[in-house]
Amino acid sequence: MKTMIRLFFLGIVFIFPQAAEAQLLSLSGYVKNFITGEPVENAAIYEADSGIGTITNKDGYYKLLLQKGEQRLKISSTGSESYNATFVMVSDTIISVELKPLNFSGNSVVAGNKVVKDSVFENENSSSTKKRR
Protein backbone atom coordinates (compact mmCIF):
# COMPACT_ATOMS: atom_id res chain seq x y z
CA MET A 1 0.00 0.00 0.00
CA LYS A 2 2.81 2.41 0.88
CA THR A 3 4.45 1.63 -2.45
CA MET A 4 1.27 2.58 -4.32
CA ILE A 5 1.03 5.91 -2.47
CA ARG A 6 4.69 6.68 -3.16
CA LEU A 7 4.24 5.87 -6.87
CA PHE A 8 1.15 8.07 -6.97
CA PHE A 9 2.94 11.08 -5.48
CA LEU A 10 6.02 10.43 -7.59
CA GLY A 11 3.82 10.38 -10.70
CA ILE A 12 2.23 13.69 -9.71
CA VAL A 13 5.63 15.32 -9.21
CA PHE A 14 6.82 14.32 -12.70
CA ILE A 15 3.58 14.58 -14.67
CA PHE A 16 2.12 17.81 -13.23
CA PRO A 17 4.97 20.14 -14.32
CA GLN A 18 4.70 18.84 -17.89
CA ALA A 19 0.93 19.41 -17.90
CA ALA A 20 1.46 22.96 -16.62
CA GLU A 21 3.84 23.69 -19.50
CA ALA A 22 1.17 22.68 -22.01
CA GLN A 23 -1.14 25.42 -20.72
CA LEU A 24 -2.78 27.40 -23.50
CA LEU A 25 -3.14 31.16 -23.35
CA SER A 26 -5.77 33.34 -24.99
CA LEU A 27 -4.91 35.79 -27.77
CA SER A 28 -7.86 37.95 -28.80
CA GLY A 29 -8.73 41.33 -30.26
CA TYR A 30 -10.48 43.23 -33.01
CA VAL A 31 -9.59 43.93 -36.63
CA LYS A 32 -10.89 47.21 -38.10
CA ASN A 33 -10.53 49.18 -41.31
CA PHE A 34 -7.92 51.95 -40.89
CA ILE A 35 -9.92 54.53 -42.88
CA THR A 36 -13.52 53.84 -41.87
CA GLY A 37 -13.04 52.26 -38.45
CA GLU A 38 -15.55 49.59 -39.47
CA PRO A 39 -15.00 45.99 -38.30
CA VAL A 40 -13.34 43.68 -40.84
CA GLU A 41 -15.29 40.44 -41.16
CA ASN A 42 -13.53 37.22 -42.26
CA ALA A 43 -9.99 38.54 -41.76
CA ALA A 44 -7.54 35.64 -41.38
CA ILE A 45 -5.53 35.50 -38.16
CA TYR A 46 -2.91 32.80 -37.66
CA GLU A 47 0.30 31.97 -35.85
CA ALA A 48 2.91 31.35 -38.56
CA ASP A 49 4.96 28.59 -36.88
CA SER A 50 2.14 26.38 -35.59
CA GLY A 51 -0.41 27.23 -38.29
CA ILE A 52 -3.12 27.68 -35.66
CA GLY A 53 -5.60 30.22 -36.94
CA THR A 54 -9.12 31.59 -37.12
CA ILE A 55 -11.16 34.30 -38.84
CA THR A 56 -12.90 37.36 -37.47
CA ASN A 57 -16.64 37.43 -36.89
CA LYS A 58 -19.02 40.18 -38.13
CA ASP A 59 -17.81 42.48 -35.32
CA GLY A 60 -14.15 42.00 -36.32
CA TYR A 61 -13.48 39.94 -33.16
CA TYR A 62 -11.15 36.93 -33.01
CA LYS A 63 -9.77 34.58 -30.35
CA LEU A 64 -6.95 32.02 -30.52
CA LEU A 65 -5.55 29.63 -27.93
CA LEU A 66 -1.75 29.47 -28.17
CA GLN A 67 1.20 28.08 -26.22
CA LYS A 68 3.41 30.25 -24.03
CA GLY A 69 6.50 31.60 -25.74
CA GLU A 70 7.42 33.42 -28.93
CA GLN A 71 4.61 33.83 -31.44
CA ARG A 72 4.63 35.13 -35.03
CA LEU A 73 1.17 36.58 -35.67
CA LYS A 74 -0.14 37.33 -39.16
CA ILE A 75 -3.41 39.11 -39.89
CA SER A 76 -4.67 39.60 -43.44
CA SER A 77 -7.81 40.44 -45.36
CA THR A 78 -8.60 40.72 -49.06
CA GLY A 79 -7.77 44.20 -50.34
CA SER A 80 -5.75 45.20 -47.27
CA GLU A 81 -2.10 45.27 -46.26
CA SER A 82 -1.14 42.39 -43.97
CA TYR A 83 -0.16 42.93 -40.35
CA ASN A 84 2.80 40.94 -38.95
CA ALA A 85 4.04 40.89 -35.37
CA THR A 86 6.43 38.79 -33.32
CA PHE A 87 5.99 38.78 -29.55
CA VAL A 88 6.40 36.57 -26.48
CA MET A 89 3.19 35.34 -24.86
CA VAL A 90 3.46 35.07 -21.09
CA SER A 91 -0.22 35.65 -20.25
CA ASP A 92 -3.55 36.20 -21.98
CA THR A 93 -3.02 38.93 -24.58
CA ILE A 94 -5.18 41.38 -26.55
CA ILE A 95 -3.99 42.65 -29.95
CA SER A 96 -6.33 44.88 -31.95
CA VAL A 97 -5.26 46.22 -35.34
CA GLU A 98 -6.45 48.53 -38.10
CA LEU A 99 -5.68 47.22 -41.58
CA LYS A 100 -4.86 49.75 -44.31
CA PRO A 101 -6.45 49.23 -47.74
CA LEU A 102 -3.92 48.33 -50.46
CA ASN A 103 -4.65 51.51 -52.44
CA PHE A 104 -4.27 53.78 -49.41
CA SER A 105 -1.69 56.56 -49.75
CA GLY A 106 -1.49 58.61 -46.61
CA ASN A 107 -0.62 61.92 -48.31
CA SER A 108 -3.77 62.83 -50.28
CA VAL A 109 -7.49 63.05 -49.74
CA VAL A 110 -10.06 62.64 -52.51
CA ALA A 111 -12.82 65.24 -52.23
CA GLY A 112 -15.45 64.85 -54.92
CA ASN A 113 -13.53 64.73 -58.16
CA LYS A 114 -10.56 66.78 -56.98
CA VAL A 115 -7.45 65.66 -55.14
CA VAL A 116 -6.37 67.80 -52.21
CA LYS A 117 -2.71 67.38 -51.21
CA ASP A 118 -1.54 67.50 -47.60
CA SER A 119 1.47 69.60 -48.44
CA VAL A 120 1.04 73.34 -49.06
CA PHE A 121 4.28 73.43 -51.04
CA GLU A 122 3.35 70.84 -53.65
CA ASN A 123 5.05 72.66 -56.52
CA GLU A 124 6.86 75.92 -56.13
CA ASN A 125 5.91 77.23 -59.56
CA SER A 126 2.33 75.97 -59.76
CA SER A 127 0.42 78.60 -57.79
CA SER A 128 2.84 81.35 -56.92
CA THR A 129 1.71 84.87 -57.67
CA LYS A 130 4.17 87.69 -58.05
CA LYS A 131 3.41 91.37 -58.14
CA ARG A 132 5.21 93.40 -60.73
CA ARG A 133 5.82 97.06 -60.26
C-alpha positions in Angstrom: 0.0 0.0 0.0 2.8 2.4 0.9 4.4 1.6 -2.5 1.3 2.6 -4.3 1.0 5.9 -2.5 4.7 6.7 -3.2 4.2 5.9 -6.9 1.1 8.1 -7.0 2.9 11.1 -5.5 6.0 10.4 -7.6 3.8 10.4 -10.7 2.2 13.7 -9.7 5.6 15.3 -9.2 6.8 14.3 -12.7 3.6 14.6 -14.7 2.1 17.8 -13.2 5.0 20.1 -14.3 4.7 18.8 -17.9 0.9 19.4 -17.9 1.5 23.0 -16.6 3.8 23.7 -19.5 1.2 22.7 -22.0 -1.1 25.4 -20.7 -2.8 27.4 -23.5 -3.1 31.2 -23.3 -5.8 33.3 -25.0 -4.9 35.8 -27.8 -7.9 38.0 -28.8 -8.7 41.3 -30.3 -10.5 43.2 -33.0 -9.6 43.9 -36.6 -10.9 47.2 -38.1 -10.5 49.2 -41.3 -7.9 51.9 -40.9 -9.9 54.5 -42.9 -13.5 53.8 -41.9 -13.0 52.3 -38.5 -15.6 49.6 -39.5 -15.0 46.0 -38.3 -13.3 43.7 -40.8 -15.3 40.4 -41.2 -13.5 37.2 -42.3 -10.0 38.5 -41.8 -7.5 35.6 -41.4 -5.5 35.5 -38.2 -2.9 32.8 -37.7 0.3 32.0 -35.9 2.9 31.4 -38.6 5.0 28.6 -36.9 2.1 26.4 -35.6 -0.4 27.2 -38.3 -3.1 27.7 -35.7 -5.6 30.2 -36.9 -9.1 31.6 -37.1 -11.2 34.3 -38.8 -12.9 37.4 -37.5 -16.6 37.4 -36.9 -19.0 40.2 -38.1 -17.8 42.5 -35.3 -14.1 42.0 -36.3 -13.5 39.9 -33.2 -11.2 36.9 -33.0 -9.8 34.6 -30.3 -7.0 32.0 -30.5 -5.5 29.6 -27.9 -1.7 29.5 -28.2 1.2 28.1 -26.2 3.4 30.2 -24.0 6.5 31.6 -25.7 7.4 33.4 -28.9 4.6 33.8 -31.4 4.6 35.1 -35.0 1.2 36.6 -35.7 -0.1 37.3 -39.2 -3.4 39.1 -39.9 -4.7 39.6 -43.4 -7.8 40.4 -45.4 -8.6 40.7 -49.1 -7.8 44.2 -50.3 -5.7 45.2 -47.3 -2.1 45.3 -46.3 -1.1 42.4 -44.0 -0.2 42.9 -40.3 2.8 40.9 -38.9 4.0 40.9 -35.4 6.4 38.8 -33.3 6.0 38.8 -29.6 6.4 36.6 -26.5 3.2 35.3 -24.9 3.5 35.1 -21.1 -0.2 35.6 -20.3 -3.6 36.2 -22.0 -3.0 38.9 -24.6 -5.2 41.4 -26.6 -4.0 42.6 -29.9 -6.3 44.9 -31.9 -5.3 46.2 -35.3 -6.5 48.5 -38.1 -5.7 47.2 -41.6 -4.9 49.7 -44.3 -6.4 49.2 -47.7 -3.9 48.3 -50.5 -4.6 51.5 -52.4 -4.3 53.8 -49.4 -1.7 56.6 -49.8 -1.5 58.6 -46.6 -0.6 61.9 -48.3 -3.8 62.8 -50.3 -7.5 63.0 -49.7 -10.1 62.6 -52.5 -12.8 65.2 -52.2 -15.5 64.9 -54.9 -13.5 64.7 -58.2 -10.6 66.8 -57.0 -7.5 65.7 -55.1 -6.4 67.8 -52.2 -2.7 67.4 -51.2 -1.5 67.5 -47.6 1.5 69.6 -48.4 1.0 73.3 -49.1 4.3 73.4 -51.0 3.4 70.8 -53.7 5.0 72.7 -56.5 6.9 75.9 -56.1 5.9 77.2 -59.6 2.3 76.0 -59.8 0.4 78.6 -57.8 2.8 81.4 -56.9 1.7 84.9 -57.7 4.2 87.7 -58.1 3.4 91.4 -58.1 5.2 93.4 -60.7 5.8 97.1 -60.3 
